[in-house]
Amino acid sequence: MKQWTALAAAGVILAFGVSAQAATIDSETTPGGGTPTDGSTIGAYSLTVGGSSVTVSFSTDAPAPVTYEGEGTDGTDFFGTASGVDTELVGSGYEGQLGDFFLRVDLLFGTTQSLTIDLSTPVPLVSGELWDIDDNVIDEDMRVTAYDSGGGVLATLDTPAGFAGDGIPWAWSFDESAGIAKIVISKNGHINYPGLGVDNLVFDNPIPEPATLSLLAMGAIGLVAGRKRK
């Protein structure tokens, strides 16, 4: 019995010690590996997540496409910023987290437009950041919704009431075993101009490393052998 208990405990430790094989889109490189240019349209990223190939694509029903936006005074501006000048400035202390680029979407006044992130292969874990990085201090509440491959809603997250990030990120994450095939980021109950910035998207499907699987298999063989000797 002691042998069984020890091996079982070892199996539990190994099972919880799996390695997460995640992929990140941090907006600092294009799908081809180059450096983005300010205002250029974003393409589809081919990622490897947990050993599987996943194509991540971006679309919007707004008139302007999803683009890369350079942080700082780069000569372009969010649609609908309060001052009408170039003010994509990250909050103090968050410069390293945002980096030089992020994904920009201009959602028009008085519409229900949204950003859609499609995954060719569903994964259970998806997270990211919303950056309210224009200079509007008006409430710009947003909603993030995760869908399965059949179009069913898996979960919904809302920014805090009265969200106006002033260049500070709001982090969101989903953990859905059914698999997330689509993320939609949309306005939530208001008609203001959200200068929507999205960054640091993470896609994950944790699987055991081969070495871990081998150790688990060896543990199982040991359990069987131990029982036979009894």
Residue frames as qw, qx, qy, qz and C-alpha x, y, z in Angstrom:
[[0.000, 0.884, 0.467, 0.000, 0.00, 0.00, 0.00],
 [0.316, -0.759, 0.100, 0.560, 2.86, 2.41, 0.76],
 [0.383, -0.093, 0.598, 0.698, 4.27, 1.85, -2.71],
 [0.158, 0.642, 0.673, 0.333, 0.89, 2.60, -4.29],
 [0.168, -0.913, -0.288, 0.235, 0.50, 5.79, -2.28],
 [0.381, -0.582, 0.287, 0.659, 3.97, 7.07, -3.12],
 [0.316, 0.113, 0.672, 0.660, 3.57, 6.44, -6.84],
 [0.061, 0.768, 0.615, 0.167, 0.12, 7.96, -6.87],
 [0.240, -0.866, -0.106, 0.425, 1.44, 11.08, -5.17],
 [0.377, -0.329, 0.481, 0.720, 4.25, 11.31, -7.72],
 [0.245, 0.434, 0.720, 0.483, 1.67, 11.10, -10.51],
 [0.059, -0.896, -0.430, 0.098, -0.34, 13.96, -9.01],
 [0.323, -0.714, 0.165, 0.599, 2.77, 16.15, -8.78],
 [0.337, -0.074, 0.639, 0.688, 3.68, 15.43, -12.39],
 [0.175, 0.639, 0.703, 0.258, 0.16, 16.00, -13.61],
 [0.098, -0.945, -0.259, 0.174, 0.04, 19.47, -12.07],
 [0.388, -0.633, 0.322, 0.588, 3.54, 20.25, -13.30],
 [0.644, 0.500, 0.484, 0.318, 2.62, 20.35, -17.00],
 [0.305, -0.279, 0.197, 0.889, 4.24, 22.95, -19.21],
 [0.389, 0.773, 0.365, -0.344, 2.05, 25.62, -20.82],
 [0.470, 0.033, 0.513, 0.717, 2.95, 26.04, -24.49],
 [0.190, 0.823, 0.388, -0.368, 1.48, 29.46, -25.17],
 [0.456, 0.321, 0.345, 0.755, 1.79, 31.87, -28.08],
 [0.117, -0.709, -0.309, 0.622, 1.64, 35.66, -27.79],
 [0.361, 0.648, 0.329, 0.584, 0.76, 38.50, -30.14],
 [0.394, -0.602, -0.266, 0.641, 2.38, 41.58, -28.61],
 [0.341, 0.909, 0.234, -0.047, 2.02, 43.82, -31.70],
 [0.277, -0.785, 0.379, 0.404, 5.77, 44.41, -31.88],
 [0.192, -0.252, 0.798, 0.512, 6.20, 42.20, -34.96],
 [0.641, 0.271, -0.224, -0.683, 4.12, 41.56, -38.06],
 [0.952, 0.026, 0.238, -0.192, 2.99, 38.05, -39.06],
 [0.804, 0.523, -0.197, 0.202, 6.09, 37.91, -41.29],
 [0.785, -0.318, -0.171, 0.503, 8.41, 38.79, -38.42],
 [0.371, 0.432, 0.033, 0.821, 9.10, 42.39, -39.42],
 [0.118, -0.307, -0.431, 0.840, 8.59, 45.63, -37.53],
 [0.205, 0.748, 0.632, 0.011, 5.13, 47.18, -37.98],
 [0.181, 0.186, 0.123, 0.958, 4.66, 50.61, -39.53],
 [0.160, 0.333, 0.501, -0.782, 2.24, 53.05, -37.98],
 [0.533, 0.411, 0.045, -0.739, -1.21, 52.80, -39.57],
 [0.313, 0.256, -0.827, -0.391, -0.53, 49.59, -41.50],
 [0.826, -0.140, -0.117, -0.534, -3.28, 46.97, -41.65],
 [0.433, -0.407, 0.785, -0.176, -2.75, 43.89, -39.49],
 [0.602, 0.214, -0.671, -0.377, -2.62, 40.48, -41.17],
 [0.920, -0.290, -0.105, -0.241, -3.31, 36.97, -39.88],
 [0.155, -0.656, 0.718, -0.174, -0.80, 35.37, -37.49],
 [0.871, 0.058, -0.475, -0.110, 0.17, 31.70, -37.78],
 [0.326, -0.631, 0.567, -0.418, 0.91, 30.40, -34.29],
 [0.613, 0.007, -0.789, 0.042, 1.78, 27.11, -32.65],
 [0.466, -0.467, 0.319, -0.681, -0.27, 26.64, -29.49],
 [0.715, -0.243, 0.578, -0.309, 0.18, 23.51, -27.42],
 [0.423, -0.131, 0.841, 0.310, 1.55, 21.63, -30.43],
 [0.441, 0.611, 0.654, 0.072, -1.32, 22.68, -32.72],
 [0.243, 0.125, 0.306, 0.912, -1.28, 25.18, -35.58],
 [0.042, 0.757, 0.574, -0.309, -3.62, 28.11, -34.98],
 [0.261, 0.359, 0.287, 0.849, -4.28, 30.98, -37.38],
 [0.113, -0.655, -0.492, 0.563, -5.42, 34.15, -35.62],
 [0.221, 0.404, 0.420, 0.782, -7.14, 36.78, -37.78],
 [0.045, -0.446, -0.400, 0.799, -8.64, 40.17, -37.01],
 [0.056, 0.458, 0.593, 0.659, -11.67, 41.92, -38.48],
 [0.040, 0.381, 0.455, -0.804, -14.07, 44.76, -37.69],
 [0.241, 0.676, 0.662, 0.216, -17.37, 46.08, -38.99],
 [0.107, -0.819, -0.053, 0.561, -16.05, 49.63, -38.56],
 [0.587, 0.805, -0.015, -0.083, -15.16, 51.53, -41.76],
 [0.168, 0.783, -0.595, 0.067, -11.43, 51.56, -41.01],
 [0.855, 0.067, -0.512, 0.043, -9.49, 48.28, -40.75],
 [0.760, -0.631, 0.046, 0.152, -7.65, 46.96, -37.71],
 [0.526, 0.733, -0.262, 0.343, -4.20, 48.55, -37.80],
 [0.691, -0.198, -0.325, 0.615, -0.94, 48.84, -35.91],
 [0.078, -0.955, -0.079, -0.277, -0.64, 52.04, -33.92],
 [0.578, 0.252, -0.410, 0.659, 2.63, 53.48, -32.69],
 [0.461, -0.732, -0.405, 0.297, 2.66, 54.70, -29.10],
 [0.398, -0.454, 0.010, 0.797, 3.50, 58.35, -28.64],
 [0.276, 0.782, 0.036, -0.557, 3.52, 61.39, -30.90],
 [0.534, -0.059, 0.718, 0.443, 3.85, 59.58, -34.20],
 [0.078, 0.185, -0.417, -0.886, 1.83, 61.84, -36.45],
 [0.396, -0.303, -0.706, -0.504, -1.47, 59.97, -36.48],
 [0.285, -0.167, 0.494, -0.804, -4.33, 60.08, -34.06],
 [0.125, 0.319, 0.926, -0.155, -7.21, 58.03, -32.77],
 [0.157, -0.470, -0.521, -0.695, -10.55, 58.89, -34.28],
 [0.489, -0.708, -0.389, -0.329, -12.56, 61.02, -31.84],
 [0.558, -0.184, -0.441, 0.678, -9.85, 62.00, -29.37],
 [0.157, -0.845, -0.434, 0.270, -10.90, 64.93, -27.22],
 [0.237, -0.727, 0.131, 0.631, -8.10, 67.33, -28.04],
 [0.684, 0.720, 0.081, -0.085, -7.77, 66.49, -31.74],
 [0.167, 0.793, -0.586, -0.004, -4.01, 66.08, -31.43],
 [0.762, 0.201, -0.615, 0.041, -1.74, 63.05, -31.38],
 [0.371, -0.589, 0.474, -0.539, -1.96, 61.76, -27.83],
 [0.935, -0.081, -0.330, -0.106, -1.50, 57.97, -27.82],
 [0.127, 0.597, -0.630, 0.479, 0.59, 58.18, -24.66],
 [0.700, -0.236, -0.670, 0.066, 0.83, 55.26, -22.27],
 [0.537, -0.815, -0.051, -0.211, 0.27, 55.82, -18.55],
 [0.033, 0.750, -0.598, 0.280, 3.34, 56.41, -16.41],
 [0.468, -0.375, 0.767, -0.227, 4.99, 53.15, -15.41],
 [0.806, 0.261, 0.500, -0.179, 3.31, 51.09, -18.15],
 [0.345, 0.744, -0.405, -0.405, 5.63, 51.95, -21.04],
 [0.049, -0.387, 0.910, 0.137, 7.37, 48.58, -21.06],
 [0.478, 0.229, 0.807, -0.261, 4.10, 46.68, -20.92],
 [0.582, 0.698, 0.212, -0.359, 2.62, 48.36, -23.99],
 [0.668, -0.006, 0.480, 0.569, 5.82, 48.55, -26.02],
 [0.098, -0.267, 0.317, 0.905, 6.13, 50.54, -29.23],
 [0.365, -0.050, -0.557, -0.744, 2.97, 49.29, -30.98],
 [0.383, 0.186, 0.786, -0.449, -0.53, 48.07, -30.24],
 [0.108, 0.361, 0.808, 0.453, -3.59, 47.11, -32.29],
 [0.149, 0.243, 0.181, -0.941, -5.95, 49.99, -33.01],
 [0.059, 0.500, 0.811, 0.297, -9.66, 49.98, -33.83],
 [0.121, 0.037, 0.083, -0.989, -11.75, 53.14, -34.39],
 [0.013, 0.493, 0.870, -0.011, -15.37, 52.41, -33.42],
 [0.009, 0.377, 0.260, 0.889, -17.68, 55.14, -34.71],
 [0.222, 0.036, 0.443, -0.868, -20.05, 57.26, -32.67],
 [0.647, 0.162, 0.164, -0.727, -23.60, 55.94, -32.30],
 [0.713, 0.262, -0.577, -0.299, -22.85, 52.40, -33.55],
 [0.863, -0.371, 0.302, -0.165, -22.54, 48.90, -32.15],
 [0.675, 0.588, -0.443, 0.047, -19.32, 48.17, -34.06],
 [0.808, -0.508, 0.299, -0.012, -16.82, 45.67, -32.70],
 [0.184, 0.635, -0.742, -0.113, -13.48, 43.94, -33.14],
 [0.974, -0.042, 0.074, -0.211, -13.50, 40.20, -33.88],
 [0.053, -0.605, 0.793, 0.052, -10.57, 37.86, -33.27],
 [0.937, 0.122, -0.086, -0.317, -11.02, 34.48, -35.02],
 [0.343, -0.506, 0.791, 0.035, -9.05, 31.33, -34.21],
 [0.610, 0.276, -0.607, -0.428, -8.85, 28.58, -36.84],
 [0.623, -0.107, -0.764, 0.128, -8.39, 25.98, -34.09],
 [0.512, -0.764, -0.094, -0.381, -10.15, 26.52, -30.74],
 [0.458, 0.220, -0.650, 0.565, -7.97, 26.76, -27.63],
 [0.479, -0.615, -0.618, 0.099, -9.11, 26.74, -23.97],
 [0.422, -0.660, -0.199, 0.589, -7.14, 29.72, -22.69],
 [0.367, 0.593, 0.238, 0.676, -7.18, 33.22, -24.20],
 [0.343, -0.752, -0.292, 0.481, -6.21, 36.49, -22.53],
 [0.428, 0.498, 0.198, 0.728, -5.29, 40.04, -23.46],
 [0.227, -0.450, -0.313, 0.805, -5.37, 43.71, -22.56],
 [0.194, 0.826, 0.426, 0.315, -7.61, 46.63, -23.50],
 [0.406, -0.226, -0.111, 0.879, -5.91, 50.02, -23.49],
 [0.117, 0.912, 0.392, 0.024, -8.02, 53.15, -23.38],
 [0.614, -0.248, 0.110, 0.741, -5.13, 55.16, -24.71],
 [0.179, 0.654, 0.286, 0.677, -6.80, 58.13, -26.39],
 [0.158, 0.092, -0.415, 0.891, -7.18, 61.29, -24.32],
 [0.511, -0.450, -0.346, -0.646, -10.94, 60.97, -23.84],
 [0.014, -0.137, 0.792, -0.595, -11.82, 60.77, -20.16],
 [0.699, -0.036, -0.024, -0.714, -15.46, 60.04, -20.96],
 [0.692, -0.140, 0.679, -0.203, -16.65, 56.59, -19.93],
 [0.522, 0.449, -0.585, -0.429, -15.75, 54.06, -22.63],
 [0.681, -0.194, 0.648, -0.281, -17.15, 50.80, -21.29],
 [0.464, 0.392, -0.696, -0.382, -16.33, 47.72, -23.32],
 [0.873, -0.121, 0.360, -0.305, -17.42, 44.06, -23.37],
 [0.169, 0.469, -0.841, -0.212, -15.28, 41.02, -24.26],
 [0.865, 0.032, 0.248, -0.435, -17.14, 37.85, -25.28],
 [0.126, -0.363, 0.900, 0.207, -15.76, 34.36, -25.93],
 [0.810, 0.240, -0.035, -0.534, -17.52, 32.03, -28.40],
 [0.665, -0.159, 0.719, 0.123, -17.18, 28.34, -29.20],
 [0.160, -0.143, 0.728, 0.651, -16.84, 26.95, -32.73],
 [0.082, 0.519, 0.825, 0.208, -20.63, 26.71, -33.08],
 [0.021, -0.524, -0.181, -0.832, -21.14, 30.38, -32.30],
 [0.583, -0.667, -0.460, -0.057, -22.37, 29.79, -28.76],
 [0.079, -0.813, 0.301, -0.493, -21.41, 32.24, -26.02],
 [0.723, -0.053, -0.598, 0.341, -18.98, 30.70, -23.53],
 [0.451, -0.570, -0.377, 0.574, -18.39, 33.69, -21.26],
 [0.185, 0.824, 0.185, 0.503, -18.58, 37.49, -21.14],
 [0.523, -0.394, -0.287, 0.700, -16.44, 40.04, -19.31],
 [0.105, 0.918, 0.252, 0.288, -17.16, 43.76, -18.92],
 [0.375, 0.353, -0.312, 0.799, -14.76, 46.56, -18.14],
 [0.210, -0.410, -0.622, 0.633, -15.35, 48.19, -14.75],
 [0.098, 0.860, 0.499, 0.041, -18.21, 50.69, -14.68],
 [0.021, -0.987, 0.042, 0.154, -17.06, 54.09, -15.90],
 [0.809, -0.119, 0.283, 0.501, -13.93, 52.66, -17.50],
 [0.359, 0.921, -0.101, 0.112, -11.60, 55.38, -18.74],
 [0.921, -0.159, -0.078, 0.348, -8.16, 53.91, -18.60],
 [0.049, -0.974, 0.208, 0.078, -6.08, 57.03, -19.30],
 [0.443, 0.662, -0.603, 0.043, -3.37, 54.91, -20.90],
 [0.335, -0.360, 0.810, -0.319, -3.64, 52.12, -18.32],
 [0.400, 0.054, -0.829, -0.387, -4.52, 48.53, -19.37],
 [0.736, -0.154, 0.361, -0.551, -7.47, 46.42, -18.29],
 [0.076, 0.290, -0.942, -0.150, -6.53, 42.73, -18.41],
 [0.820, 0.035, 0.117, -0.559, -9.07, 40.05, -19.34],
 [0.060, 0.322, -0.939, -0.106, -8.82, 36.26, -19.58],
 [0.851, -0.002, -0.045, -0.523, -10.96, 33.23, -20.36],
 [0.097, -0.303, 0.947, -0.044, -10.44, 29.58, -19.38],
 [0.776, 0.189, 0.121, -0.590, -12.97, 27.44, -21.25],
 [0.489, -0.215, 0.837, 0.121, -12.43, 23.71, -21.67],
 [0.674, 0.550, 0.474, -0.135, -14.92, 23.63, -24.58],
 [0.557, 0.074, 0.402, 0.723, -12.42, 25.63, -26.63],
 [0.116, 0.783, 0.154, -0.591, -12.54, 29.29, -27.66],
 [0.594, 0.353, 0.537, 0.483, -12.91, 29.89, -31.40],
 [0.181, 0.655, 0.256, 0.687, -13.71, 33.60, -31.41],
 [0.289, -0.479, -0.412, 0.719, -13.32, 36.71, -29.25],
 [0.119, 0.720, 0.398, 0.556, -15.50, 39.77, -29.87],
 [0.302, -0.334, -0.334, 0.828, -14.69, 43.13, -28.25],
 [0.012, 0.632, 0.544, 0.552, -17.58, 45.58, -28.44],
 [0.145, -0.384, 0.192, -0.892, -19.08, 48.69, -26.89],
 [0.326, -0.348, -0.853, 0.212, -21.14, 48.13, -23.77],
 [0.186, -0.745, -0.609, 0.200, -24.05, 50.43, -23.16],
 [0.095, -0.769, -0.028, 0.632, -22.85, 53.80, -24.46],
 [0.653, 0.676, 0.294, 0.178, -22.32, 55.62, -27.75],
 [0.171, -0.896, 0.269, 0.310, -19.08, 57.49, -27.18],
 [0.642, 0.660, -0.391, 0.008, -15.93, 57.23, -29.30],
 [0.809, -0.494, 0.290, 0.131, -13.80, 54.46, -27.83],
 [0.365, 0.742, -0.559, -0.055, -10.23, 54.73, -29.02],
 [0.950, -0.236, 0.161, -0.124, -9.82, 50.98, -28.61],
 [0.247, 0.664, -0.705, 0.030, -6.31, 49.63, -28.18],
 [0.975, -0.165, 0.049, -0.139, -5.65, 45.89, -27.87],
 [0.281, 0.695, -0.646, 0.140, -2.33, 44.34, -26.93],
 [0.100, -0.385, 0.870, -0.291, -0.51, 41.33, -25.44],
 [0.868, 0.015, -0.086, -0.490, -2.90, 38.63, -26.63],
 [0.143, -0.398, 0.901, -0.095, -2.02, 35.18, -25.28],
 [0.854, 0.079, -0.254, -0.448, -3.33, 31.85, -26.61],
 [0.132, -0.456, 0.848, -0.236, -2.66, 28.72, -24.60],
 [0.909, -0.050, -0.235, -0.341, -3.44, 25.01, -24.63],
 [0.287, -0.628, 0.701, -0.179, -1.36, 23.40, -21.86],
 [0.948, 0.111, -0.267, -0.133, -0.17, 19.89, -22.62],
 [0.764, -0.549, 0.294, 0.168, 2.30, 17.65, -20.76],
 [0.170, 0.742, -0.608, -0.226, 5.86, 17.70, -22.03],
 [0.824, 0.219, -0.508, -0.125, 7.06, 14.37, -23.53],
 [0.303, 0.301, -0.767, 0.479, 9.38, 13.84, -20.56],
 [0.431, -0.147, 0.479, -0.751, 6.47, 14.33, -18.19],
 [0.854, 0.109, -0.151, -0.485, 4.35, 11.84, -20.12],
 [0.661, 0.293, -0.680, 0.124, 7.17, 9.30, -19.99],
 [0.019, 0.246, -0.728, 0.640, 7.51, 9.68, -16.22],
 [0.656, -0.037, 0.254, -0.710, 3.76, 9.26, -15.78],
 [0.852, 0.205, -0.396, -0.274, 3.86, 6.12, -17.92],
 [0.449, 0.298, -0.762, 0.359, 6.75, 4.74, -15.87],
 [0.287, -0.196, 0.577, -0.739, 4.80, 5.48, -12.71],
 [0.810, 0.054, -0.009, -0.584, 1.80, 3.59, -14.04],
 [0.756, 0.261, -0.600, 0.001, 3.97, 0.59, -14.93],
 [0.161, 0.296, -0.742, 0.579, 5.41, 0.68, -11.42],
 [0.567, -0.130, 0.341, -0.738, 1.94, 0.68, -9.92],
 [0.890, 0.135, -0.256, -0.353, 0.95, -2.40, -11.92],
 [0.603, 0.315, -0.684, 0.262, 4.19, -4.21, -11.02],
 [0.106, -0.297, 0.643, -0.698, 3.76, -3.35, -7.35],
 [0.742, -0.063, 0.178, -0.643, 0.24, -4.75, -7.28],
 [0.853, 0.219, -0.446, -0.160, 1.31, -7.98, -8.98],
 [0.365, 0.340, -0.750, 0.436, 3.99, -8.59, -6.33],
 [0.457, -0.272, 0.469, -0.705, 1.38, -8.42, -3.58]]
